[in-house]
């Protein structure tokens, strides 16, 4: 019988890299009081003020239920404000002033941690890796839509 090797699959390798980067970024973001998931949510809300929960869930590749919990936490931390758009209409999300301030700090920290995590690659190799992964993603999206 042929021995199966998970490491021989690109999907497994990408998942392992993503897991290790997530751990590194979560550790780096500890001084800001937020996780990588929270940082990611704030980044999307800052980029598109007025997002609704379902839209944010789509951007974060998760369920609206999971985002509901995330939004509750970010709201209780004073980082996100929900703006009512009327009865029966989903609330729009925006960053509070504190949310924007903490996001700016977290962005600097996350960028530095990501650079550290990718330091095994020269800058041109990093750019090439990004470009190739984006091409793979575009191909996958084109084949599954």
C-alpha positions as CSV (number, residue, x, y, z in Angstrom):
1,X,0.0,0.0,0.0
2,X,1.3,3.5,-0.9
3,X,1.9,5.7,2.1
4,X,-0.1,8.9,2.1
5,X,1.6,12.1,2.9
6,X,-0.5,15.1,3.8
7,X,2.5,17.4,3.3
8,X,2.5,16.4,-0.4
9,X,-0.8,18.4,-0.8
10,X,-0.6,22.1,-1.5
11,X,-3.9,22.6,0.4
12,X,-2.4,21.1,3.6
13,X,0.8,23.2,3.3
14,X,-1.2,26.4,2.8
15,X,-3.3,25.5,5.8
16,X,-0.2,24.9,8.0
17,X,1.3,28.2,6.9
18,X,-2.0,30.1,7.5
19,X,-2.2,28.5,11.0
20,X,1.3,29.5,11.9
21,X,0.9,33.0,10.6
22,X,-2.4,33.3,12.5
23,X,-0.7,32.2,15.7
24,X,2.2,34.7,15.2
25,X,-0.2,37.6,14.4
26,X,-2.5,36.8,17.4
27,X,0.6,36.9,19.7
28,X,1.8,40.1,18.1
29,X,-1.6,41.8,18.4
30,X,-2.0,40.9,22.2
31,X,-0.8,44.4,23.3
32,X,-3.7,45.9,21.3
33,X,-6.2,43.7,23.1
34,X,-7.5,42.2,19.9
35,X,-7.1,39.0,17.9
36,X,-6.3,38.6,14.2
37,X,-10.0,37.9,13.5
38,X,-11.1,41.1,15.3
39,X,-8.3,43.0,13.5
40,X,-9.5,41.6,10.1
41,X,-13.1,42.6,10.9
42,X,-12.1,46.1,11.8
43,X,-10.1,46.4,8.6
44,X,-13.1,45.4,6.5
45,X,-15.4,47.8,8.3
46,X,-12.9,50.6,8.0
47,X,-12.6,50.0,4.2
48,X,-16.4,49.8,3.8
49,X,-18.2,51.7,6.5
50,X,-21.9,50.7,6.5
51,X,-21.3,47.0,6.1
52,X,-24.0,44.7,7.3
53,X,-23.3,41.5,9.3
54,X,-23.9,39.2,6.4
55,X,-21.5,41.2,4.2
56,X,-18.9,41.1,6.8
57,X,-19.3,37.3,7.3
58,X,-18.8,36.8,3.5
59,X,-15.6,38.9,3.6
60,X,-14.3,37.0,6.7
61,X,-15.2,33.6,5.1
62,X,-17.4,32.6,8.0
63,X,-21.1,32.4,9.0
64,X,-23.3,35.4,10.0
65,X,-23.8,33.7,13.4
66,X,-20.0,33.7,14.1
67,X,-19.8,37.3,12.9
68,X,-22.7,38.2,15.2
69,X,-20.6,37.1,18.2
70,X,-17.6,38.9,16.8
71,X,-19.6,42.1,16.4
72,X,-21.0,41.8,19.9
73,X,-17.4,41.6,21.2
74,X,-16.2,44.5,19.1
75,X,-19.2,46.7,20.2
76,X,-18.6,45.9,23.9
77,X,-14.9,46.8,23.4
78,X,-16.1,50.2,22.1
79,X,-14.5,49.6,18.7
80,X,-17.6,49.2,16.5
81,X,-20.8,51.2,16.4
82,X,-24.0,49.8,14.9
83,X,-26.2,52.3,13.1
84,X,-29.8,51.4,12.9
85,X,-31.3,51.8,9.4
86,X,-34.9,51.4,10.5
87,X,-37.1,48.6,11.7
88,X,-36.5,45.3,10.0
89,X,-33.3,46.5,8.2
90,X,-29.9,45.2,9.2
91,X,-27.7,47.6,11.2
92,X,-24.8,49.2,9.4
93,X,-21.4,48.8,11.0
94,X,-18.8,51.5,11.4
95,X,-15.7,52.1,13.5
96,X,-15.8,54.3,16.5
97,X,-13.0,56.8,17.0
98,X,-11.3,54.4,19.4
99,X,-11.8,51.6,16.8
100,X,-10.0,53.6,14.2
101,X,-7.2,54.5,16.5
102,X,-6.7,50.9,17.7
103,X,-6.9,49.7,14.1
104,X,-4.1,52.0,13.0
105,X,-1.9,50.7,15.8
106,X,-2.8,47.1,15.1
107,X,-2.1,47.5,11.4
108,X,1.5,48.6,12.1
109,X,2.0,45.7,14.5
110,X,0.4,43.1,12.1
111,X,2.4,44.4,9.2
112,X,5.6,44.0,11.2
113,X,4.7,40.5,12.4
114,X,3.8,39.4,8.9
115,X,7.1,40.7,7.5
116,X,8.9,38.8,10.3
117,X,6.9,35.7,9.4
118,X,7.9,36.0,5.8
119,X,11.5,36.9,6.4
120,X,12.7,33.6,5.0
121,X,11.8,35.0,1.6
122,X,13.6,37.9,-0.1
123,X,11.3,40.9,-0.9
124,X,11.1,39.9,-4.5
125,X,10.2,36.3,-3.6
126,X,7.5,37.6,-1.3
127,X,6.0,39.6,-4.1
128,X,6.2,36.7,-6.5
129,X,4.5,34.4,-3.9
130,X,1.7,36.9,-3.5
131,X,1.3,37.1,-7.3
132,X,1.3,33.4,-7.8
133,X,-1.2,32.7,-4.9
134,X,-3.5,35.4,-6.4
135,X,-3.3,33.7,-9.8
136,X,-4.2,30.4,-8.2
137,X,-7.1,32.1,-6.4
138,X,-8.3,33.7,-9.6
139,X,-8.2,30.3,-11.4
140,X,-10.1,28.6,-8.6
141,X,-12.7,31.3,-8.6
142,X,-13.1,31.2,-12.4
143,X,-13.5,27.4,-12.3
144,X,-16.1,27.4,-9.5
145,X,-18.4,30.2,-10.5
